[in-house]
Amino acid sequence: MSSDFNYSFPPSAQWELFRATGLTHAVSISGLHVTLMGALAGWFASWLWRRSTRLMLCLPAQKLAILVAALSAGAYVLLAGCGVPAQRTFYMLAVAALALWSGRAAGASRVMAAALLLVLLIDPWAVLSAGFWLSFGAVAALLLVARQQSAAGRASWRRLIPEWLRAQWAVSVLSLPLLLGLFQQFSLISPLANALGIPLISMLITPLALGFAVLPLPSLAELAYWLLEGLLAFLAWCAASPLALWQQAAPPLWLVAVCALAALWALLPRGVPGRAVGLLSFAPLLLWAPLRPALGELDVNVLDVGQGLAVHLRTAQHDVLFDAGPQYGPEVDAGERIVLPWLRAVGTRKLDLLVVSHDDVDHSGGADSVLAAASPAAWRSSLSPGHALLGFASPHQACRQGEAWEWDGVHFEFLHPAEGFSGKDNELSCVLRVRSAQGSVLLTGDIPAAVETRLLQEQAEALASDILIVPHHGSRSSSTPDFIHATAARHAVFTAGYRNRYGHPAPDVLARYVQAGASIHRSDADGALLFRLRAGGIEVDSFRQTHARYWHDRTY
């Protein structure tokens, strides 16, 4: 087989295609796959059982098929990791199988209610999972449409396509407020992608892959490979459209709930008054936008990326990202998992400036994801020539001491490194000071004590700031007493991972800031931090205070 497929569509690109086209559910361990596995196993067991008259007299083939299908579906769910969508499907199949085994008819709504009860009894925290709401919401939409179709009369092949389109419409309408509330995006081309992807994956690719696992015939794998390659090419064509994906800021929970109820109302049978009015409630949902700071004001969002740094600065009309967090693995980084979802949630579609302070993986690890998706108008760094990140098309320049500009009444200035300065990665860290009429913030990267001394000698007055992102996460190599005195920070922010292996922040460094009178903020204890620089002063919000959970232990 050719290797072009893997080259053209690496795993990360494949998942991005599936997300952009709304087809993730079809390639994951979904309810459709669990049902298909159970049905195939039940059919095969029934076919074998019917070969023996003696066995047929002991147990009817129909009951055996039901038993084998339920057990096979359960085994498949366990092997697949027992996710909420797969659990929901198995519990529904188990309830239906029990009813059929006992000779009783179970309504679809009762089966779904029983599955919902079982999921919550076994895992009450499932309600915190996006899959819980999406899976049960999709099933509710399908059941609602199916009931209307059954009431309309017996289906025929001529009505197959209209009924299928109606089912797609129902799932799309009901899932739209859920997807915007959970992920702040919705695929506009998902109906087209699902029209080809669902039958192709479920009826051909998955059976061929399962068949190859049982019968190692190369032709089965080659055919599945060819079909999947063609599907990905089709999805890439769909995703290339600028209108493929709708993205917006995260709407409030009350608006998502109102629109979900309105969607249910719009899906009710004909004759129900005001069905079309339900769809009008989507207008405020789709047009929702959070308030930005006023002219001269500044928001400083210190994201909780673990052991690393990512700070989002917002003015009235501009967005700056200082560092992009760490890389967690070969294909997972904070840029994709934390920074980009955050930017999408607050309504930032494009950055005006990205600053990568220096070439440490806990600061630059997520930069490639941010550069690829957020398309910053410009970016600055202290990266050495030839670095892989410099290949991105966004205009790049090195951070230089003295470079200053103003956006929306807020002043930005780089204090380090100076032209011609040379040193190790940490010594080259970009230092950015942002000042508004209500206060200032100093972002220092991982500068060591030697750079702090240099700054004190050359521009000590410029270091005074209300908010200090503590150098090097509170390492002993930084935060000298003279530097702390010169900054005179009212708020000292330590960005460190929970129980990190470096011991950041160092106890003696922490004590220095406490003695200097600074309010201490720690991302490992407080989560993400939001500083609002307003006319009335500096407002501070800790995510773990505003979104408190009982498992947030604050004993440090």
C-alpha positions as CSV (number, residue, x, y, z in Angstrom):
1,M,0.0,0.0,0.0
2,S,1.1,3.5,-0.7
3,S,2.5,5.7,2.1
4,D,1.0,8.9,0.6
5,F,-2.1,8.6,2.8
6,N,-0.2,8.8,6.1
7,Y,1.9,11.7,4.7
8,S,-1.0,13.7,3.5
9,F,-3.2,13.1,6.5
10,P,-1.3,12.5,9.8
11,P,-3.4,11.6,12.8
12,S,-3.6,15.1,14.1
13,A,-4.8,16.4,10.7
14,Q,-7.3,13.6,10.5
15,W,-8.9,14.5,13.8
16,E,-9.0,18.1,12.8
17,L,-10.8,17.2,9.6
18,F,-13.3,15.1,11.6
19,R,-13.9,18.0,14.0
20,A,-14.3,20.6,11.3
21,T,-16.8,18.5,9.4
22,G,-18.8,17.2,12.4
23,L,-17.9,13.6,11.8
24,T,-16.0,12.8,15.0
25,H,-18.9,10.8,16.3
26,A,-18.7,8.4,13.4
27,V,-15.0,7.5,13.7
28,S,-15.0,7.3,17.5
29,I,-16.5,4.4,19.5
30,S,-20.0,5.6,18.9
31,G,-23.4,4.1,19.6
32,L,-23.7,3.2,15.9
33,H,-20.5,1.1,16.1
34,V,-21.6,-0.7,19.3
35,T,-25.0,-1.5,17.8
36,L,-23.3,-2.8,14.6
37,M,-21.0,-5.0,16.5
38,G,-23.8,-6.5,18.6
39,A,-26.0,-7.0,15.5
40,L,-23.3,-8.8,13.6
41,A,-22.4,-11.0,16.5
42,G,-26.1,-11.8,17.1
43,W,-26.7,-12.6,13.5
44,F,-23.7,-14.9,13.2
45,A,-24.6,-16.7,16.4
46,S,-28.2,-17.2,15.2
47,W,-27.0,-18.5,11.8
48,L,-24.8,-21.1,13.5
49,W,-27.4,-22.1,16.1
50,R,-30.0,-22.8,13.3
51,R,-27.6,-25.5,11.9
52,S,-28.6,-27.8,14.8
53,T,-32.2,-29.0,15.4
54,R,-31.3,-30.1,18.9
55,L,-30.0,-26.7,19.9
56,M,-33.0,-25.0,18.4
57,L,-35.3,-27.2,20.6
58,C,-33.2,-26.1,23.7
59,L,-33.3,-22.4,23.0
60,P,-34.9,-20.4,20.1
61,A,-32.4,-18.8,17.8
62,Q,-34.0,-15.4,18.3
63,K,-33.4,-15.5,22.0
64,L,-29.8,-16.7,21.5
65,A,-29.2,-13.9,19.0
66,I,-30.5,-11.3,21.6
67,L,-28.2,-12.7,24.3
68,V,-25.1,-12.9,22.1
69,A,-25.8,-9.4,20.7
70,A,-26.1,-7.9,24.2
71,L,-23.0,-9.7,25.5
72,S,-20.9,-8.8,22.4
73,A,-22.0,-5.2,22.7
74,G,-21.0,-5.1,26.3
75,A,-17.6,-6.7,25.6
76,Y,-17.0,-4.2,22.8
77,V,-17.8,-1.3,25.1
78,L,-15.4,-2.5,27.7
79,L,-12.6,-2.9,25.2
80,A,-13.3,0.5,23.8
81,G,-12.8,2.3,27.1
82,C,-16.5,2.5,28.3
83,G,-17.1,6.1,27.2
84,V,-20.4,7.8,28.0
85,P,-21.8,7.4,24.4
86,A,-20.8,3.8,24.3
87,Q,-22.3,3.2,27.8
88,R,-25.5,4.9,26.8
89,T,-25.8,2.6,23.8
90,F,-25.1,-0.6,25.7
91,Y,-27.6,0.2,28.5
92,M,-30.3,1.0,25.9
93,L,-29.5,-2.3,24.1
94,A,-29.5,-4.2,27.4
95,V,-32.9,-2.8,28.4
96,A,-34.3,-3.6,24.9
97,A,-32.7,-7.1,25.0
98,L,-34.3,-7.8,28.4
99,A,-37.7,-6.7,27.1
100,L,-37.4,-8.8,24.0
101,W,-36.2,-11.8,26.0
102,S,-39.1,-11.6,28.3
103,G,-41.6,-11.1,25.4
104,R,-42.5,-7.6,26.4
105,A,-42.5,-4.6,24.2
106,A,-40.5,-1.6,25.5
107,G,-41.1,1.9,24.2
108,A,-38.1,3.8,22.9
109,S,-38.6,6.6,25.4
110,R,-38.6,4.1,28.3
111,V,-35.5,2.4,27.0
112,M,-33.7,5.8,26.8
113,A,-35.0,6.8,30.3
114,A,-33.7,3.5,31.7
115,A,-30.3,4.0,30.0
116,L,-30.1,7.5,31.4
117,L,-30.9,6.2,34.9
118,L,-28.2,3.5,34.7
119,V,-25.5,6.0,33.5
120,L,-26.2,8.4,36.3
121,L,-26.3,5.6,38.9
122,I,-23.0,4.1,37.8
123,D,-21.3,7.4,37.1
124,P,-23.0,10.5,38.5
125,W,-20.1,12.7,37.2
126,A,-21.1,11.8,33.6
127,V,-23.1,15.0,33.6
128,L,-19.8,16.9,33.5
129,S,-18.9,15.2,30.2
130,A,-19.7,16.8,26.9
131,G,-20.4,13.4,25.4
132,F,-23.2,12.9,27.9
133,W,-25.2,15.8,26.7
134,L,-24.4,15.4,23.0
135,S,-25.2,11.6,23.0
136,F,-28.5,11.8,24.8
137,G,-29.5,15.0,23.0
138,A,-28.9,13.3,19.6
139,V,-30.9,10.2,20.6
140,A,-33.7,12.4,22.0
141,A,-33.9,14.3,18.6
142,L,-33.9,11.0,16.6
143,L,-36.6,9.5,18.8
144,L,-38.8,12.6,18.5
145,V,-38.5,12.5,14.7
146,A,-39.0,8.7,14.6
147,R,-42.2,9.0,16.6
148,Q,-43.6,11.6,14.2
149,Q,-42.7,9.3,11.3
150,S,-44.4,6.3,12.8
151,A,-47.5,8.3,13.5
152,A,-47.5,9.5,9.9
153,G,-47.8,5.9,8.6
154,R,-45.6,3.1,7.3
155,A,-42.4,4.2,5.7
156,S,-41.6,3.4,2.1
157,W,-38.5,3.6,0.1
158,R,-39.7,6.8,-1.6
159,R,-39.9,8.4,1.8
160,L,-36.5,7.1,2.9
161,I,-34.4,10.1,1.8
162,P,-36.9,12.8,3.1
163,E,-37.1,11.0,6.5
164,W,-33.3,10.7,6.7
165,L,-33.0,14.4,5.9
166,R,-35.5,15.2,8.6
167,A,-33.5,13.1,11.1
168,Q,-30.3,15.0,10.1
169,W,-32.2,18.3,10.5
170,A,-33.4,17.3,14.0
171,V,-30.0,16.3,15.3
172,S,-28.4,19.4,13.8
173,V,-31.0,21.8,15.3
174,L,-30.8,20.2,18.8
175,S,-27.1,19.9,18.9
176,L,-26.3,23.4,17.7
177,P,-26.9,25.2,21.1
178,L,-25.1,22.3,22.9
179,L,-22.0,22.5,20.6
180,L,-21.8,26.3,20.8
181,G,-22.1,26.1,24.6
182,L,-19.5,23.3,25.0
183,F,-17.1,24.0,22.1
184,Q,-18.0,27.4,20.7
185,Q,-18.1,26.0,17.2
186,F,-20.5,24.3,14.9
187,S,-19.8,22.6,11.5
188,L,-22.0,24.1,8.8
189,I,-21.1,21.3,6.4
190,S,-21.7,18.5,8.8
191,P,-25.0,17.4,7.1
192,L,-23.1,17.0,3.8
193,A,-20.1,15.3,5.4
194,N,-22.4,13.0,7.5
195,A,-24.5,12.1,4.4
196,L,-21.4,10.3,2.9
197,G,-19.4,9.6,6.0
198,I,-21.9,7.8,8.2
199,P,-22.9,5.1,5.7
200,L,-19.4,4.7,4.4
201,I,-17.8,4.3,7.8
202,S,-20.5,2.3,9.5
203,M,-21.5,0.0,6.6
204,L,-18.2,-0.5,4.8
205,I,-15.0,0.7,6.5
206,T,-15.8,-0.6,10.0
207,P,-17.0,-4.0,8.8
208,L,-14.0,-4.3,6.5
209,A,-11.6,-3.5,9.4
210,L,-13.4,-5.9,11.7
211,G,-13.3,-8.5,9.0
212,F,-9.6,-8.1,8.6
213,A,-9.1,-8.5,12.4
214,V,-10.8,-11.9,12.1
215,L,-9.6,-13.0,8.7
216,P,-6.2,-11.5,7.9
217,L,-6.9,-11.0,4.2
218,P,-4.9,-8.1,2.7
219,S,-7.7,-7.3,0.3
220,L,-10.0,-6.3,3.1
221,A,-7.5,-3.9,4.6
222,E,-6.6,-2.5,1.2
223,L,-10.3,-1.8,0.4
224,A,-10.9,-0.2,3.8
225,Y,-7.7,1.9,3.3
226,W,-8.8,3.0,-0.1
227,L,-12.3,4.0,1.1
228,L,-11.0,5.9,4.1
229,E,-8.4,7.8,1.9
230,G,-11.2,8.8,-0.4
231,L,-13.4,9.9,2.5
232,L,-10.6,12.0,4.0
233,A,-10.0,13.7,0.6
234,F,-13.7,14.5,0.4
235,L,-13.7,15.9,3.9
236,A,-10.6,18.0,3.2
237,W,-12.5,19.5,0.2
238,C,-15.4,20.3,2.4
239,A,-13.3,21.8,5.2
240,A,-11.5,24.0,2.7
241,S,-14.6,26.2,2.4
242,P,-14.3,29.4,4.4
243,L,-17.9,28.8,5.5
244,A,-17.2,25.3,6.8
245,L,-17.1,26.1,10.5
246,W,-19.0,28.6,12.6
247,Q,-17.0,29.8,15.6
248,Q,-18.0,32.4,18.2
249,A,-17.6,33.4,21.8
250,A,-19.0,31.1,24.5
251,P,-22.6,32.0,25.2
252,P,-23.9,32.0,28.8
253,L,-25.4,28.9,30.2
254,W,-28.9,30.4,30.5
255,L,-28.9,31.3,26.8
256,V,-27.8,27.7,25.8
257,A,-30.6,26.3,28.0
258,V,-33.2,28.6,26.5
259,C,-32.2,27.8,22.9
260,A,-32.1,24.0,23.6
261,L,-35.7,24.2,24.9
262,A,-36.6,26.3,21.8
263,A,-35.0,23.7,19.6
264,L,-37.1,21.0,21.1
265,W,-40.2,23.1,20.6
266,A,-39.2,23.6,16.9
267,L,-39.0,19.8,16.5
268,L,-42.5,19.1,17.8
269,P,-45.1,17.7,15.3
270,R,-47.0,19.9,12.8
271,G,-49.9,21.7,14.3
272,V,-48.0,22.8,17.4
273,P,-48.3,26.6,17.5
274,G,-45.2,28.7,17.2
275,R,-42.8,26.0,16.0
276,A,-40.9,28.4,13.7
277,V,-40.6,30.9,16.5
278,G,-38.4,28.5,18.4
279,L,-35.8,28.9,15.7
280,L,-35.8,32.7,16.1
281,S,-34.2,32.3,19.5
282,F,-31.0,31.1,17.8
283,A,-30.4,34.7,16.7
284,P,-29.2,36.0,20.1
285,L,-27.2,32.7,20.5
286,L,-25.4,33.2,17.2
287,L,-24.8,36.9,17.7
288,W,-23.6,36.7,21.3
289,A,-20.4,38.5,22.0
290,P,-18.8,39.2,25.4
291,L,-17.9,42.8,26.5
292,R,-14.4,43.9,25.9
293,P,-12.4,46.4,28.0
294,A,-13.2,50.0,27.3
295,L,-10.6,52.4,25.8
296,G,-7.6,52.7,28.1
297,E,-8.6,49.6,30.1
298,L,-6.8,46.2,30.1
299,D,-7.6,42.6,30.9
300,V,-4.8,40.2,31.8
301,N,-5.7,36.5,31.6
302,V,-3.1,34.2,33.1
303,L,-4.1,30.8,31.7
304,D,-3.7,27.6,33.8
305,V,-1.4,25.6,31.5
306,G,0.4,23.6,34.2
307,Q,4.2,24.0,34.3
308,G,4.6,26.8,31.8
309,L,3.3,30.2,30.8
310,A,0.5,31.6,28.6
311,V,-0.9,35.1,29.2
312,H,-3.6,36.7,27.1
313,L,-3.8,40.5,27.1
314,R,-6.9,42.3,25.9
315,T,-7.5,45.9,25.1
316,A,-10.6,47.5,23.6
317,Q,-9.8,46.2,20.1
318,H,-6.5,44.2,20.3
319,D,-5.3,40.8,21.6
320,V,-1.8,39.9,22.6
321,L,-0.6,36.4,23.7
322,F,2.6,36.2,25.7
323,D,3.9,32.6,25.4
324,A,1.8,29.6,24.4
325,G,2.3,27.1,27.2
326,P,4.1,23.8,27.2
327,Q,4.1,20.8,24.9
328,Y,2.5,17.8,26.7
329,G,3.4,15.1,24.2
330,P,4.4,14.4,20.6
331,E,1.0,15.6,19.2
332,V,-0.5,17.4,22.3
333,D,0.3,20.9,23.5
334,A,-1.2,23.7,25.5
335,G,-1.8,25.7,22.4
336,E,-4.3,23.3,21.0
337,R,-5.8,22.1,24.3
338,I,-6.0,25.3,26.4
339,V,-5.0,28.5,24.6
340,L,-7.0,28.1,21.4
341,P,-10.2,27.0,23.2
342,W,-9.8,30.0,25.5
343,L,-9.3,32.4,22.7
344,R,-12.4,31.0,21.0
345,A,-14.4,31.2,24.2
346,V,-13.7,34.9,24.7
347,G,-14.4,35.7,21.0
348,T,-10.8,36.2,19.8
349,R,-10.6,34.9,16.2
350,K,-7.2,36.4,15.4
351,L,-4.3,37.6,17.5
352,D,-2.7,41.0,16.8
353,L,0.6,39.9,18.4
354,L,2.1,36.7,19.7
355,V,5.2,36.9,21.8
356,V,7.3,33.7,22.4
357,S,9.6,34.8,25.1
358,H,12.3,32.2,24.6
359,D,13.0,28.6,23.4
360,D,12.0,26.6,26.4
361,V,9.3,24.0,25.7
362,D,7.1,25.2,28.6
363,H,6.8,28.6,26.9
364,S,7.1,27.8,23.2
365,G,5.6,24.3,23.1
366,G,2.1,25.4,22.0
367,A,3.3,28.2,19.7
368,D,3.0,26.1,16.5
369,S,-0.7,25.3,17.2
370,V,-1.4,29.0,17.9
371,L,0.5,30.2,14.8
372,A,-1.4,27.7,12.6
373,A,-4.9,28.4,14.0
374,A,-4.9,32.0,15.4
375,S,-3.0,33.5,12.5
376,P,-1.4,36.4,14.4
377,A,-0.9,39.6,12.4
378,A,2.7,39.6,13.8
379,W,4.9,37.9,16.3
380,R,8.0,38.5,18.3
381,S,10.5,36.1,19.9
382,S,14.1,35.5,20.9
383,L,14.4,32.3,18.9
384,S,17.6,31.6,17.1
385,P,17.8,31.8,13.3
386,G,16.7,28.5,11.7
387,H,14.2,27.6,14.4
388,A,11.3,25.5,13.1
389,L,8.7,28.1,14.3
390,L,10.2,30.8,12.1
391,G,8.9,28.9,9.0
392,F,5.3,30.2,9.7
393,A,4.1,32.9,7.3
394,S,3.2,35.4,10.0
395,P,5.6,38.3,10.0
396,H,8.3,37.8,12.7
397,Q,10.8,40.0,14.3
398,A,13.1,39.6,17.3
399,C,12.2,41.2,20.6
400,R,14.2,44.3,21.0
401,Q,14.7,46.6,24.0
402,G,13.1,50.0,23.4
403,E,10.4,48.8,20.9
404,A,7.2,50.5,22.1
405,W,3.7,51.1,20.7
406,E,0.2,52.0,21.9
407,W,-3.1,50.2,21.3
408,D,-6.4,51.6,22.5
409,G,-4.8,53.9,25.1
410,V,-2.6,51.1,26.5
411,H,1.2,51.3,26.2
412,F,3.4,48.3,25.4
413,E,7.2,48.2,25.6
414,F,9.9,45.6,25.4
415,L,12.6,46.0,28.1
416,H,14.8,43.1,27.1
417,P,16.8,41.8,25.3
418,A,18.9,44.7,23.9
419,E,20.3,44.8,20.4
420,G,23.3,42.5,20.1
421,F,22.7,40.8,23.5
422,S,23.8,37.2,23.6
423,G,23.2,34.5,26.2
424,K,21.5,31.2,27.0
425,D,17.7,30.6,26.3
426,N,16.5,32.0,29.7
427,E,18.8,35.0,29.5
428,L,17.3,35.9,26.1
429,S,13.7,35.9,27.5
430,C,11.6,38.7,26.1
431,V,10.5,41.1,28.9
432,L,7.3,43.0,28.1
433,R,5.8,45.8,30.2
434,V,2.2,46.8,29.6
435,R,0.9,50.0,31.1
436,S,-2.6,51.6,31.3
437,A,-4.0,54.5,33.2
438,Q,-5.3,52.0,35.9
439,G,-2.1,50.0,36.4
440,S,0.7,48.0,34.7
441,V,1.9,44.4,34.3
442,L,5.4,43.1,33.8
443,L,5.9,39.8,31.9
444,T,9.4,38.4,32.5
445,G,9.6,34.9,31.0
446,D,12.4,33.0,32.6
447,I,15.0,35.7,33.1
448,P,17.7,34.7,35.7
449,A,19.3,36.9,38.4
450,A,22.0,38.2,36.0
451,V,19.4,39.7,33.6
452,E,17.5,41.2,36.6
453,T,20.7,42.9,37.7
454,R,21.2,44.3,34.1
455,L,17.6,45.6,34.1
456,L,18.1,47.2,37.5
457,Q,21.3,49.0,36.2
458,E,19.8,50.2,32.9
459,Q,16.1,50.9,33.5
460,A,15.2,50.4,37.2
461,E,12.4,52.9,37.0
462,A,10.6,51.0,34.2
463,L,10.3,47.9,36.3
464,A,7.7,49.2,38.7
465,S,4.5,47.3,38.1
466,D,1.2,46.5,39.8
467,I,1.2,43.0,38.5
468,L,4.3,40.9,38.2
469,I,4.4,37.5,36.4
470,V,7.2,36.2,38.6
471,P,10.4,35.3,36.7
472,H,11.0,31.6,36.0
473,H,7.9,30.4,37.9
474,G,9.5,31.3,41.2
475,S,12.8,29.5,40.8
476,R,15.7,30.3,43.1
477,S,17.7,31.4,40.1
478,S,15.5,34.6,39.9
479,S,13.6,37.1,42.0
480,T,16.5,38.7,43.8
481,P,15.6,41.0,46.7
482,D,16.6,44.1,44.8
483,F,14.5,43.1,41.8
484,I,11.4,42.5,44.0
485,H,12.0,45.9,45.7
486,A,12.3,47.7,42.3
487,T,9.1,46.1,40.9
488,A,7.1,46.9,44.0
489,A,4.4,44.6,42.7
490,R,1.0,44.6,44.4
491,H,0.2,41.2,42.8
492,A,2.8,38.4,42.3
493,V,1.7,35.7,40.0
494,F,3.5,32.3,40.1
495,T,2.7,30.0,37.1
496,A,3.7,26.5,38.1
497,G,2.3,23.0,37.7
498,Y,0.7,21.2,40.6
499,R,3.5,19.3,42.5
500,N,5.9,20.0,39.6
501,R,9.3,18.2,39.7
502,Y,11.2,21.5,39.9
503,G,9.7,22.5,43.3
504,H,8.5,25.9,41.9
505,P,7.8,28.2,43.5
506,A,10.8,27.9,45.9
507,P,9.7,28.5,49.5
508,D,12.4,31.2,50.1
509,V,11.4,33.1,46.9
510,L,7.7,32.9,47.9
511,A,8.7,34.3,51.4
512,R,10.4,37.3,49.8
513,Y,7.3,38.4,47.9
514,V,5.2,37.9,51.0
515,Q,7.6,40.1,53.0
516,A,7.5,42.7,50.3
517,G,3.7,43.0,50.8
518,A,2.6,41.5,47.5
519,S,-0.6,39.5,47.2
520,I,0.3,35.9,46.2
521,H,-1.4,34.2,43.3
522,R,-0.6,30.7,42.1
523,S,-1.9,28.9,39.1
524,D,-1.5,25.5,40.7
525,A,-3.8,26.6,43.6
526,D,-6.0,29.3,42.0
527,G,-6.3,28.0,38.5
528,A,-6.6,30.6,35.7
529,L,-6.4,34.2,36.9
530,L,-8.1,37.3,35.4
531,F,-6.9,40.8,36.3
532,R,-9.2,43.6,35.2
533,L,-7.5,47.0,35.2
534,R,-10.4,49.4,35.6
535,A,-11.0,53.0,36.7
536,G,-12.0,51.7,40.2
537,G,-8.8,49.7,40.6
538,I,-7.6,46.2,39.8
539,E,-10.2,43.4,40.0
540,V,-8.9,39.9,40.5
541,D,-10.8,36.7,39.6
542,S,-9.6,33.2,40.4
543,F,-11.2,30.4,38.3
544,R,-11.3,28.1,41.3
545,Q,-13.2,30.6,43.3
546,T,-15.6,31.6,40.6
547,H,-16.1,28.0,39.5
548,A,-15.4,26.3,42.8
549,R,-15.6,22.5,43.0
550,Y,-15.5,20.4,46.1
551,W,-12.3,18.6,44.9
552,H,-10.3,21.8,44.7
553,D,-8.1,21.4,47.7
554,R,-6.6,24.8,48.7
555,T,-4.3,23.5,51.5
556,Y,-0.8,24.6,50.3
